[in-house]
Each structure stands twice: as structure tokens, then as C-alpha cells.
């Protein structure tokens, strides 16, 4: 009689993308725990400066972008040598999330410069219009297809590690080009609620759960949520309720 493998063994055999899921869950845990003692973080994020901006950007990249490459990670592990597949996955995620961390930090610094001039609500409205227009464009569809594209990689040696990191960076750059309006709008609105809504939208978009012809209505719904959150945060601040200093992330 053959014993069935343990569920964790089956995950190890068939779902090496669990690594990306753990990274994403860790990112969500880190950004969500402070809201337990400061509920205002649901609507607006806390100010950060210096090295802390990179830390915030890294956590957001893990939380929001980690779930988007589960299929890529699964394919990468399947095309790697068995003894190297987790090493390949970690190298890929280092390149992918590393690029998103740098881009996210740059976005945060840019928003820090613009938000004091425009205020969050007008900026979210403008960025939301860009999100809706971009969602239905041919350029957006092209970049989405390239996000899931793969290429042959070297199997052994340091060149294999290099290829995995470069593949992560390449995928990340395509995803930046496909998702930058959503990320800017989410950061400008700030807060965990919009962050979660943006992640759900990006995941549904990237996994094909939202078809091309339906992207624009769903993008409009996300923008409406971001604007409502920004308006709610503004109303609370006007009523005297203390809110975290806002930097768009």
C-alpha cells in the first residue's frame, strides 16, 4: 500500500510559487499590523523619509507585486534543475522586487513633492483619469502580455543566477510599464483599503480574470474607491480627527 504524500510535500513538489506567496503575505502583515493601533492608516499612510522610504517601497512591492508573478515563478521553477529551483526563484524575486522597490521609492518621492501643491483629492482625480484611459489602450494590453512572457535560461553556474535576476528585472520593467498609473493613484490616495483594492485589481487583471473589454469599467471602480478614500481622509482631517502625515504610500 502506497501512502499519500503529506500535503506540505505536495506543495513542495507541485507549487514552488509558495515562496512568492510567503513573501507577499509577509509584506501584507508588515503594512497591516500598525493599523490595529492606528485605524487612520486605513485611509492614509504614515510619513517616511530617508532610508525608511526604501523600506516602505520594499514592503509595498512585496505585498502588491508578489502575487502578480505566481505563474511566472511556477514556470521558472519548473524550467530549472530540481536542486536549483528555489535558488532560481529567490534570484528571480530579488530582481523583480528590487526593481519595484526602486521604482516605488521614486514614485513616493515624486508624490511627496507634488502633494503639498495639489492636495491628495485633485491629484487622485487626475491620476485616476490616467488609469481609466490607460486601461483600455493597446500599449497597456501589450505590456500585460509581455509581463507573462518567458525565455530560455541557463541551467547551471553563476550565469543561471544572473539569468534569473535579469529575468526578474525584465518582468518587473514590463509590469512597471503596465501598472505605473495604478500604483501612482494608489500611493496618492494612500491607506490600506485602497492598497488592497489596487492589489485585487492588478491580480485580476494580470491573471486574466478581467477581460480586455472589461478593464475600463473595473479601472473606473478602483478610481472611485481611491477618490472616496481621499475624500474621507480629507473630511476627517477637517473635522479635527488626527491623521498620519501623508506621503502617498
C-alpha positions as CSV (number, residue, x, y, z in Angstrom):
1,X,0.0,0.0,0.0
2,X,1.4,3.3,-1.1
3,X,1.0,6.2,1.4
4,X,-0.2,9.5,0.0
5,X,2.4,12.2,0.4
6,X,2.0,14.8,3.1
7,X,0.2,18.0,1.9
8,X,3.3,20.1,2.5
9,X,5.3,17.6,0.4
10,X,2.8,18.0,-2.4
11,X,3.1,21.8,-2.1
12,X,6.9,21.4,-2.3
13,X,6.6,19.2,-5.4
14,X,4.0,21.0,-7.4
15,X,3.7,24.5,-6.1
16,X,7.2,26.1,-5.7
17,X,5.4,29.5,-6.1
18,X,4.6,29.2,-2.3
19,X,7.8,31.2,-1.8
20,X,6.3,34.2,-3.6
21,X,3.1,33.8,-1.6
22,X,5.0,33.8,1.7
23,X,6.9,37.0,0.6
24,X,3.6,38.7,-0.3
25,X,1.9,37.6,2.9
26,X,4.9,38.9,4.9
27,X,4.6,42.3,3.1
28,X,0.9,42.5,3.9
29,X,1.5,41.6,7.5
30,X,4.1,44.3,7.9
31,X,2.0,47.0,6.4
32,X,-1.3,46.0,8.1
33,X,-0.2,45.4,11.7
34,X,0.2,49.2,12.5
35,X,-3.4,49.8,11.6
36,X,-4.5,47.7,14.6
37,X,-3.4,50.6,16.9
38,X,-3.9,53.4,14.4
39,X,-7.1,52.9,12.3
40,X,-6.5,56.1,10.4
41,X,-3.9,54.1,8.4
42,X,-6.9,52.5,6.6
43,X,-7.4,55.9,4.8
44,X,-4.0,57.5,4.8
45,X,-0.4,56.2,5.2
46,X,2.3,57.3,7.5
47,X,5.1,59.7,6.6
48,X,8.6,58.3,6.0
49,X,11.9,59.8,5.0
50,X,15.4,58.8,4.1
51,X,16.1,55.0,4.2
52,X,12.5,54.4,5.5
53,X,11.2,55.4,2.1
54,X,13.0,52.4,0.6
55,X,11.7,50.2,3.4
56,X,8.1,51.3,2.7
57,X,8.6,50.8,-1.0
58,X,10.0,47.3,-0.4
59,X,7.0,46.3,1.7
60,X,4.6,47.6,-0.8
61,X,6.4,45.8,-3.6
62,X,6.2,42.5,-1.7
63,X,2.6,43.0,-0.8
64,X,1.2,44.3,-4.1
65,X,3.6,42.9,-6.7
66,X,4.4,39.5,-5.2
67,X,1.0,37.9,-6.0
68,X,1.3,39.1,-9.7
69,X,4.1,36.7,-10.6
70,X,2.9,33.4,-9.1
71,X,2.6,31.9,-12.6
72,X,6.0,33.2,-13.6
73,X,7.6,31.8,-10.5
74,X,5.9,28.4,-11.1
75,X,7.2,28.3,-14.7
76,X,10.7,29.4,-13.7
77,X,11.0,26.7,-11.1
78,X,9.6,24.1,-13.5
79,X,12.3,25.0,-16.1
80,X,15.1,25.0,-13.6
81,X,17.1,22.0,-12.3
82,X,15.4,20.4,-9.3
83,X,18.3,21.1,-7.0
84,X,18.4,24.8,-8.0
85,X,14.7,25.7,-8.4
86,X,14.3,27.5,-5.1
87,X,17.6,29.3,-5.7
88,X,16.3,30.3,-9.1
89,X,13.0,31.5,-7.5
90,X,14.8,33.7,-4.9
91,X,17.1,35.2,-7.6
92,X,14.1,36.0,-9.8
93,X,12.2,37.6,-6.9
94,X,15.3,39.6,-5.9
95,X,15.5,41.1,-9.4
96,X,11.7,41.7,-9.7
97,X,11.0,43.1,-6.3
98,X,14.3,45.0,-6.3
99,X,13.3,46.9,-9.4
100,X,9.8,47.6,-8.0
101,X,11.4,48.9,-4.7
102,X,13.5,51.4,-6.6
103,X,10.6,52.5,-8.8
104,X,8.2,52.6,-5.8
105,X,10.6,54.8,-3.8
106,X,11.0,57.2,-6.8
107,X,7.2,57.4,-7.1
108,X,6.9,58.2,-3.4
109,X,9.5,60.9,-3.6
110,X,7.7,62.4,-6.6
111,X,4.4,62.4,-4.8
112,X,6.0,64.0,-1.8
113,X,7.0,66.9,-4.0
114,X,3.6,67.3,-5.7
115,X,1.0,66.5,-3.0
116,X,1.7,69.7,-0.9
117,X,0.9,71.7,-4.1
118,X,-2.2,69.9,-5.4
119,X,-3.6,68.2,-2.3
120,X,-4.5,64.5,-2.4
121,X,-8.0,64.7,-3.8
122,X,-7.3,66.7,-7.0
123,X,-4.2,64.5,-7.6
124,X,-6.1,61.3,-7.2
125,X,-8.7,62.5,-9.6
126,X,-6.1,63.4,-12.3
127,X,-4.2,60.1,-11.8
128,X,-7.5,58.2,-11.8
129,X,-8.3,59.6,-15.2
130,X,-4.9,58.4,-16.5
131,X,-5.7,54.9,-15.0
132,X,-9.0,54.7,-16.8
133,X,-7.7,55.9,-20.2
134,X,-4.6,53.7,-20.0
135,X,-6.6,50.6,-19.0
136,X,-8.2,50.5,-22.5
137,X,-5.1,51.3,-24.5
138,X,-3.3,49.0,-26.9
139,X,0.0,49.8,-25.1
140,X,-1.4,48.5,-21.8
141,X,-2.5,45.2,-23.4
142,X,0.9,44.8,-25.0
143,X,2.8,45.3,-21.7
144,X,0.4,42.9,-19.9
145,X,1.2,40.2,-22.5
146,X,4.9,40.8,-22.0
147,X,4.6,40.5,-18.2
148,X,3.8,36.8,-18.6
149,X,6.3,36.0,-21.3
150,X,9.2,33.8,-20.5
151,X,12.5,33.0,-22.2
152,X,15.1,30.1,-22.0
153,X,17.5,30.5,-19.1
154,X,20.9,29.0,-18.4
155,X,20.6,25.9,-16.1
156,X,23.9,25.9,-14.2
157,X,26.6,28.1,-12.8
158,X,26.7,31.7,-12.0
159,X,25.1,32.5,-15.4
160,X,22.0,30.7,-14.2
161,X,21.7,33.0,-11.2
162,X,22.4,36.0,-13.4
163,X,19.7,35.0,-15.9
164,X,17.2,34.6,-13.1
165,X,17.9,38.0,-11.7
166,X,17.8,39.5,-15.2
167,X,14.5,37.8,-15.9
168,X,13.0,39.2,-12.7
169,X,14.2,42.7,-13.7
170,X,12.8,42.2,-17.2
171,X,9.5,41.1,-15.9
172,X,9.4,43.9,-13.4
173,X,10.1,46.5,-16.0
174,X,7.2,45.2,-18.2
175,X,5.0,45.3,-15.1
176,X,6.1,48.8,-14.3
177,X,5.1,49.9,-17.8
178,X,1.7,48.1,-17.4
179,X,0.9,49.2,-13.9
180,X,2.5,52.6,-13.2
181,X,-0.8,54.6,-13.4
182,X,-2.5,52.3,-10.9
183,X,0.5,52.4,-8.5
184,X,0.7,56.2,-8.6
185,X,-3.1,56.5,-8.0
186,X,-2.9,54.0,-5.1
187,X,0.0,55.8,-3.5
188,X,-1.5,59.3,-3.9
189,X,-4.7,58.1,-2.2
190,X,-2.8,56.1,0.4
191,X,-4.2,53.9,3.1
192,X,-4.6,50.1,3.4
193,X,-8.1,50.0,1.9
194,X,-7.1,51.4,-1.4
195,X,-3.9,49.4,-1.3
196,X,-5.9,46.2,-1.0
197,X,-8.3,47.3,-3.8
198,X,-5.4,48.1,-6.1
199,X,-3.8,44.7,-5.4
200,X,-7.0,42.9,-6.1
201,X,-7.4,44.9,-9.4
202,X,-3.8,44.2,-10.5
203,X,-4.1,40.5,-9.7
204,X,-7.4,40.1,-11.5
205,X,-6.0,42.0,-14.5
206,X,-2.7,40.1,-14.6
207,X,-4.3,36.6,-14.2
208,X,-6.8,37.2,-16.9
209,X,-9.8,37.3,-14.6
210,X,-10.8,40.6,-16.1
211,X,-11.0,40.5,-19.9
212,X,-9.6,43.3,-22.0
213,X,-13.0,44.8,-22.9
214,X,-14.0,45.0,-19.2
215,X,-10.8,46.6,-17.9
216,X,-12.0,50.2,-18.2
217,X,-15.2,49.7,-16.0
218,X,-13.1,47.9,-13.3
219,X,-10.4,50.6,-13.5
220,X,-13.2,53.2,-13.0
221,X,-14.4,51.4,-10.0
222,X,-10.9,51.3,-8.5
223,X,-10.5,55.1,-9.1
224,X,-13.9,55.8,-7.5
225,X,-12.7,53.9,-4.4
226,X,-9.4,55.8,-4.3
227,X,-11.2,59.2,-4.6
228,X,-13.7,58.3,-1.9
229,X,-10.9,57.2,0.4
230,X,-9.1,60.5,-0.3
231,X,-12.3,62.5,0.4
232,X,-13.0,60.6,3.6
233,X,-9.4,61.3,4.8
234,X,-9.8,65.0,4.0
235,X,-13.2,65.1,5.8
236,X,-11.7,63.5,8.9
237,X,-8.8,65.9,8.9
238,X,-11.1,68.9,8.5
239,X,-13.2,67.6,11.5
240,X,-10.1,67.6,13.7
241,X,-9.5,63.8,13.7
242,X,-5.7,63.3,13.8
243,X,-4.4,61.5,10.7
244,X,-0.9,60.3,9.8
245,X,1.3,62.7,7.8
246,X,0.6,61.8,4.2
247,X,3.3,61.0,1.7
248,X,1.3,59.0,-0.8
249,X,2.3,55.5,0.4
